[in-house]
Amino acid sequence: MALNSVNTNNGAMVALQSLNRTNDALTATQKRISTGQRVADAKDDGAAFAVAQSVRADVAGLQSANEQIGGTKGILDTTLSALNKVSTAMSDIKGVLVKLADDTINADQRAQYEAQYTAMRTQVENYITDSTYNGRSLLSTDTAAGGGDISTTRNEAGTTYTLTAVDGATDLVVAAAPTDAATAQAALADGGDFDTIMNSISDALNTFGSDSNYLDKQISYNNEKIDSLNSGLGALVDADLAKESAKLQSLQIQQQLGTQALSIANQAPQTLLSLFR
């Protein structure tokens, strides 16, 4: 190989290759600084990017699950509000029922108590009918009217949690006002109508209260899991900006030196002109 040639400049070629490598490294560093990520796309690290995308999908799934649980919580809160009002009304109904069980009251008094009882019973029915949220109710089993069991998505895998509806019109409403003392006494007895309905209301309060606590804890768990996934994702793809900043300055200096080296190497053939003077 000719050592002194104007056609082949080995020094310039080496300097150019070095400068190109420096420019590539500088471009990669600038990309990490601008995006804040070591792995911004598949070109940076295909395997790591694939894992990161899977983790991001899980995070999006958990966020959506919490949104759906939030809607279900709205239904539950509405249901519990209605049940609390029903439970309170039942205390008042029992007070009137006890009076109706007294055989010493006259016909006018009985009629007045029956009217009170009927009004409170109607109010209970209204509480149950009005316990809807976004067109859905857990105090009805009539699916055509928005009642029936509700299955809500609880995690990123699409696993569901089911809330079982109650037939409120049948299970949570006392019978019509008793027309005589014996019927009222039977309703108040153990296993009687009032006792049965009150037990059903208590069961519903316990069940839906437990459901509400479960969903609160599920939301909390999902949020903690999202934080953990994001932490792992950061460790996988985030750039160390302090390190990249130092590297950027180093590469900028290398770029300047490489440019100067290439310039010097390109001037080398000029020295051959002195041989012809």
C-alpha positions in Angstrom: 0.0 0.0 0.0 1.3 3.5 -0.9 2.1 5.4 2.2 2.2 8.7 0.4 -0.9 9.1 -1.8 -3.4 11.7 -2.8 -5.9 9.0 -3.7 -6.0 7.1 -0.5 -5.8 8.9 2.9 -5.8 6.3 5.6 -5.5 8.8 8.3 -8.6 10.7 7.1 -10.6 7.4 6.9 -9.7 6.4 10.4 -10.6 9.9 11.7 -13.9 9.8 9.8 -14.8 6.4 11.2 -14.0 7.6 14.8 -16.0 10.8 14.2 -19.0 8.8 12.9 -18.9 6.6 16.0 -18.8 9.6 18.2 -21.8 11.2 16.4 -23.8 8.0 16.7 -23.1 7.8 20.4 -23.9 11.5 20.8 -27.2 11.1 19.0 -28.1 8.2 21.3 -27.2 10.2 24.4 -29.2 13.2 23.2 -32.2 10.9 22.6 -32.0 9.5 26.2 -31.8 13.0 27.6 -34.7 14.4 25.5 -37.0 11.4 26.2 -35.7 10.7 29.8 -35.6 7.0 28.8 -32.8 4.6 28.2 -35.2 2.5 26.1 -37.6 4.8 24.2 -38.4 2.3 21.3 -37.6 -1.1 20.0 -34.4 0.1 18.3 -32.8 0.9 21.6 -33.3 -2.5 23.2 -36.0 -4.8 21.6 -36.3 -7.2 24.5 -36.5 -4.5 27.2 -39.0 -2.5 25.1 -41.2 -5.6 24.7 -41.2 -6.1 28.4 -41.9 -2.4 29.0 -44.9 -2.5 26.7 -46.3 -5.5 28.5 -46.0 -3.7 31.8 -47.6 -0.5 30.4 -50.5 -2.6 29.3 -50.9 -4.0 32.8 -50.9 -0.5 34.2 -53.5 0.6 31.8 -55.6 -2.4 32.6 -55.4 -1.7 36.3 -56.3 1.9 35.8 -59.4 0.9 33.8 -60.3 -1.7 36.4 -60.3 1.0 39.1 -62.5 3.2 36.9 -65.0 0.3 36.6 -64.9 -0.5 40.3 -65.6 3.2 40.9 -68.8 3.0 39.0 -69.8 -0.1 40.9 -69.0 1.7 44.1 -71.5 4.3 43.1 -74.2 1.6 42.8 -73.2 0.1 46.2 -73.1 3.5 48.0 -76.6 4.3 46.6 -77.8 0.8 47.7 -76.4 1.3 51.2 -78.0 4.7 51.5 -81.4 3.3 50.6 -80.9 0.4 53.0 -80.0 2.7 55.9 -83.2 4.7 55.2 -85.2 1.5 55.1 -83.7 0.3 58.3 -84.6 3.6 60.0 -88.1 3.5 58.7 -88.5 0.0 60.0 -88.0 1.3 63.5 -90.8 3.7 63.0 -93.0 1.0 61.5 -92.4 -1.3 64.5 -93.5 1.5 66.8 -96.8 1.7 64.9 -97.1 -2.0 64.6 -96.9 -2.4 68.4 -99.8 0.0 68.7 -101.8 -2.0 66.2 -101.2 -5.1 68.2 -103.0 -3.5 71.2 -106.6 -4.8 71.2 -107.8 -1.9 73.4 -107.6 0.8 70.8 -110.9 1.9 69.2 -111.7 1.8 65.5 -110.8 5.4 64.8 -107.4 5.0 66.4 -106.7 1.8 64.5 -107.6 3.5 61.3 -105.2 6.4 62.0 -102.4 3.9 62.9 -103.1 1.9 59.8 -102.7 5.1 57.7 -99.4 5.9 59.4 -98.2 2.3 58.8 -99.3 2.4 55.1 -97.5 5.8 54.6 -94.3 4.5 56.1 -94.5 1.3 54.1 -95.0 3.3 50.9 -91.9 5.3 51.8 -89.9 2.1 52.2 -91.0 1.0 48.7 -90.0 4.4 47.3 -86.5 4.1 48.9 -86.1 0.8 47.2 -87.4 1.9 43.9 -85.2 5.0 43.9 -82.0 3.2 44.7 -80.6 3.3 41.2 -77.3 4.6 39.9 -76.7 5.0 36.2 -79.8 2.9 35.6 -78.6 -0.1 37.7 -80.0 -1.3 41.1 -79.0 -4.0 43.5 -82.3 -3.9 45.3 -84.1 -5.4 42.3 -83.8 -8.7 40.4 -85.7 -7.4 37.4 -83.0 -7.4 34.8 -85.3 -5.6 32.3 -85.5 -2.7 34.7 -81.8 -2.5 35.4 -81.8 -4.9 38.4 -80.0 -8.2 38.8 -76.5 -9.3 39.8 -73.6 -7.1 38.9 -70.1 -8.4 37.9 -67.4 -5.8 38.0 -63.9 -6.1 36.5 -61.4 -6.0 39.5 -58.0 -6.4 37.9 -55.9 -6.1 34.7 -56.6 -9.8 33.8 -60.3 -9.1 33.5 -61.2 -11.2 36.6 -64.6 -10.2 37.9 -66.2 -9.8 41.3 -70.0 -10.4 41.5 -72.5 -8.6 43.7 -75.7 -10.5 44.2 -78.9 -8.4 43.9 -81.8 -8.6 46.3 -85.5 -8.6 45.4 -86.3 -5.6 47.5 -90.0 -5.4 46.6 -90.5 -8.9 48.1 -87.7 -9.3 50.7 -87.4 -5.9 52.2 -91.0 -4.6 52.4 -93.4 -5.5 55.2 -96.9 -6.8 54.5 -99.8 -4.4 54.3 -101.1 -2.8 57.5 -102.7 -5.5 59.7 -106.5 -4.9 60.2 -106.7 -6.5 63.7 -104.6 -6.9 66.8 -104.0 -10.6 66.2 -102.5 -10.1 62.8 -100.2 -7.3 64.2 -99.1 -9.6 67.1 -98.3 -12.4 64.6 -96.2 -10.0 62.5 -94.2 -9.0 65.6 -93.6 -12.6 66.8 -90.4 -14.5 66.1 -90.6 -15.7 62.5 -93.4 -13.3 61.8 -93.5 -10.9 58.9 -91.8 -8.0 60.6 -89.1 -10.2 62.1 -88.4 -11.9 58.7 -88.2 -8.6 56.8 -86.0 -7.0 59.4 -83.6 -10.0 59.2 -83.5 -9.7 55.4 -82.6 -6.0 55.7 -79.9 -6.8 58.2 -78.5 -9.5 55.9 -78.5 -7.1 53.0 -76.8 -4.4 55.0 -74.1 -6.8 56.0 -73.6 -8.3 52.5 -73.4 -5.0 50.7 -71.3 -3.4 53.4 -68.8 -6.3 53.0 -68.9 -5.8 49.2 -68.1 -2.1 49.6 -65.2 -2.8 51.9 -63.9 -5.4 49.5 -64.0 -3.1 46.6 -62.3 -0.3 48.6 -59.4 -2.7 49.4 -59.3 -3.8 45.8 -58.9 -0.2 44.6 -56.2 0.3 47.2 -54.4 -2.8 46.1 -54.6 -1.9 42.4 -53.1 1.5 43.1 -50.2 -0.1 45.1 -49.7 -2.5 42.3 -49.7 0.3 39.7 -47.0 2.1 41.8 -44.9 -1.1 41.9 -45.2 -1.7 38.2 -44.3 1.8 37.4 -41.3 1.5 39.7 -40.1 -1.6 37.9 -40.8 0.0 34.5 -38.6 3.0 35.5 -35.8 0.7 36.5 -36.1 -1.0 33.1 -36.3 1.9 30.7 -35.5 5.2 32.5 -32.2 6.9 31.8 -29.7 8.0 34.4 -29.8 11.7 33.5 -26.8 12.6 35.7 -24.7 9.9 33.9 -26.1 10.9 30.5 -25.3 14.6 31.2 -21.7 13.7 31.9 -21.5 11.5 28.9 -23.0 14.2 26.7 -20.2 16.7 27.6 -17.6 14.0 27.0 -19.0 13.2 23.6 -19.2 16.8 22.6 -15.5 17.2 23.4 -14.8 14.0 21.4 -16.8 15.3 18.5 -14.8 18.5 18.5 -11.5 16.7 18.7 -12.6 14.2 16.0 -13.5 17.1 13.7 -10.1 18.6 14.2 -8.4 15.3 13.7 -10.3 14.8 10.4 -9.4 18.3 9.3 -5.7 17.6 10.0 -5.8 14.3 8.2 -7.4 15.9 5.2 -4.5 18.3 5.0 -1.9 15.6 5.0 -1.7 15.2 1.1 -0.8 18.9 1.0 2.6 18.1 2.3 3.3 16.1 -0.9 3.3 19.3 -2.9 6.7 20.2 -1.3 8.3 17.3 -3.1 7.6 19.0 -6.5 8.9 22.4 -5.7 
